[in-house]
Amino acid sequence: MPKYLFEVDYTKEGSAGLLETGGSQRRETVSDAIESLGGRVEAFYFTFGTRDAVVIAELPDHQAAIAMSLAVSAKGSVAHKTTVLISPEEVDKAVHQSVSYTAAGD
């Protein structure tokens, strides 16, 4: 199953909600949403710095990741970024593929 990194930044309203319900409840809510799409949360952490939280999750496909992204965006309580994670083994397979490519100017 593909893995995704969700980077989350809470809005003012999202932070207020987090203060009200706590971190464990937020993790449970996110896990329930991911599981409803046929996936599972591998890691959920709150962070200092640029991001407020990060989630690593497995989802069945990109369509499920898009559905999750849209559902989260529609609520407006966070800004987020979704990144597809690529395993070293997938890179190994890619480096052995032959590509016919000519650079601009060649």
FIROMI-843927 format. One record per residue (C-alpha): residue in three letters; x, y, z; residue number from 1. Coordinates in nm, 2 decimals. Example, Ala and Ser with C-alpha at 12.3 -4.5 7.8 and 13.67 -1.06 7.14 Angstrom:
# FIROMI-843927
ATOM   aa      xx      yy      zz    i
ATOM  ALA    1.23   -0.45    0.78    1
ATOM  SER    1.37   -0.11    0.71    2
# end
This chain:
# FIROMI-843927
ATOM   aa      xx      yy      zz    i
ATOM  MET    0.00    0.00    0.00    1
ATOM  PRO    0.14    0.35   -0.08    2
ATOM  LYS    0.25    0.56    0.21    3
ATOM  TYR    0.18    0.93    0.26    4
ATOM  LEU    0.32    1.21    0.48    5
ATOM  PHE    0.06    1.46    0.59    6
ATOM  GLU    0.21    1.78    0.73    7
ATOM  VAL   -0.04    1.98    0.93    8
ATOM  ASP   -0.05    2.34    1.04    9
ATOM  TYR   -0.34    2.43    1.27   10
ATOM  THR   -0.55    2.75    1.21   11
ATOM  LYS   -0.67    2.96    1.51   12
ATOM  GLU   -0.99    2.76    1.51   13
ATOM  GLY   -0.80    2.43    1.48   14
ATOM  SER   -0.58    2.52    1.77   15
ATOM  ALA   -0.88    2.61    1.98   16
ATOM  GLY   -1.03    2.27    1.90   17
ATOM  LEU   -0.71    2.10    2.00   18
ATOM  LEU   -0.70    2.28    2.33   19
ATOM  GLU   -1.06    2.16    2.39   20
ATOM  THR   -1.02    1.79    2.30   21
ATOM  GLY   -0.65    1.72    2.34   22
ATOM  GLY   -0.39    1.54    2.13   23
ATOM  SER   -0.49    1.18    2.19   24
ATOM  GLN   -0.85    1.25    2.07   25
ATOM  ARG   -0.71    1.42    1.75   26
ATOM  ARG   -0.49    1.11    1.68   27
ATOM  GLU   -0.79    0.88    1.72   28
ATOM  THR   -1.00    1.10    1.49   29
ATOM  VAL   -0.74    1.10    1.22   30
ATOM  SER   -0.69    0.72    1.26   31
ATOM  ASP   -1.06    0.66    1.23   32
ATOM  ALA   -1.07    0.87    0.91   33
ATOM  ILE   -0.77    0.69    0.75   34
ATOM  GLU   -0.92    0.35    0.85   35
ATOM  SER   -1.25    0.45    0.69   36
ATOM  LEU   -1.06    0.47    0.36   37
ATOM  GLY   -0.91    0.13    0.40   38
ATOM  GLY   -0.57    0.26    0.54   39
ATOM  ARG   -0.39    0.27    0.86   40
ATOM  VAL   -0.19    0.53    1.05   41
ATOM  GLU    0.18    0.43    1.10   42
ATOM  ALA    0.28    0.74    1.30   43
ATOM  PHE    0.12    1.05    1.44   44
ATOM  TYR    0.33    1.32    1.61   45
ATOM  PHE    0.28    1.68    1.72   46
ATOM  THR    0.59    1.89    1.64   47
ATOM  PHE    0.77    2.22    1.73   48
ATOM  GLY    0.87    2.45    1.45   49
ATOM  THR    0.74    2.48    1.10   50
ATOM  ARG    0.46    2.21    1.13   51
ATOM  ASP    0.22    2.15    1.41   52
ATOM  ALA    0.17    1.78    1.34   53
ATOM  VAL    0.28    1.51    1.10   54
ATOM  VAL    0.11    1.19    1.01   55
ATOM  ILE    0.25    0.89    0.82   56
ATOM  ALA   -0.03    0.67    0.68   57
ATOM  GLU   -0.08    0.39    0.44   58
ATOM  LEU   -0.37    0.42    0.20   59
ATOM  PRO   -0.49    0.19   -0.07   60
ATOM  ASP   -0.42    0.44   -0.35   61
ATOM  HIS   -0.39    0.81   -0.45   62
ATOM  GLN   -0.76    0.84   -0.48   63
ATOM  ALA   -0.80    0.76   -0.11   64
ATOM  ALA   -0.52    1.02   -0.03   65
ATOM  ILE   -0.70    1.28   -0.24   66
ATOM  ALA   -1.03    1.20   -0.06   67
ATOM  MET   -0.86    1.25    0.28   68
ATOM  SER   -0.70    1.57    0.17   69
ATOM  LEU   -1.03    1.71    0.04   70
ATOM  ALA   -1.22    1.61    0.36   71
ATOM  VAL   -0.95    1.78    0.58   72
ATOM  SER   -0.94    2.09    0.36   73
ATOM  ALA   -1.31    2.13    0.35   74
ATOM  LYS   -1.32    2.17    0.73   75
ATOM  GLY   -1.08    2.46    0.73   76
ATOM  SER   -0.93    2.40    1.07   77
ATOM  VAL   -0.58    2.31    0.93   78
ATOM  ALA   -0.36    2.39    0.64   79
ATOM  HIS   -0.18    2.08    0.52   80
ATOM  LYS    0.05    1.93    0.26   81
ATOM  THR    0.04    1.57    0.14   82
ATOM  THR    0.36    1.40    0.01   83
ATOM  VAL    0.38    1.05   -0.14   84
ATOM  LEU    0.66    0.85    0.03   85
ATOM  ILE    0.88    0.63   -0.19   86
ATOM  SER    1.07    0.33   -0.05   87
ATOM  PRO    1.43    0.26   -0.12   88
ATOM  GLU    1.32   -0.06   -0.30   89
ATOM  GLU    1.10    0.15   -0.53   90
ATOM  VAL    1.40    0.37   -0.61   91
ATOM  ASP    1.61    0.06   -0.67   92
ATOM  LYS    1.36   -0.06   -0.94   93
ATOM  ALA    1.35    0.29   -1.09   94
ATOM  VAL    1.72    0.33   -1.14   95
ATOM  HIS    1.73    0.01   -1.34   96
ATOM  GLN    1.47    0.13   -1.59   97
ATOM  SER    1.60    0.25   -1.93   98
ATOM  VAL    1.48    0.60   -2.02   99
ATOM  SER    1.50    0.76   -2.36  100
ATOM  TYR    1.55    1.13   -2.29  101
ATOM  THR    1.72    1.42   -2.46  102
ATOM  ALA    1.80    1.73   -2.25  103
ATOM  ALA    1.69    2.07   -2.39  104
ATOM  GLY    1.96    2.21   -2.61  105
ATOM  ASP    2.12    1.87   -2.70  106
# end
